[in-house]
């Protein structure tokens, strides 16, 4: 008999979702300007650690986990001086 999976979340999934919802702060803005002001206020009040964690979450999908210690490529160009 084939097993069927129900769409009901497990107890651990429900608990994790409840913890996540408890940390959400939903703000409704009436205009783009108000939304921008709310976003700026949020990041001004964030701790430096929160800002760095958010930056890392944005960086990782583009460069991957193995590129954390990578360096930028350096270029050297010789330009003749004009006297």
RAVEN-V961480 format. One record per helix or strand of 2 or more residues. SS is the DSSP state (2 for helix, 1 for strand). FROM is the first residue (numbers start at 1). LEN is the number of residues. If there is no record, write none. Layout:
ss:SS from:FROM len:LEN
ss:SS from:FROM len:LEN
//
This chain:
ss:2 from:11 len:13
ss:2 from:32 len:14
ss:2 from:48 len:16
ss:2 from:65 len:3
//
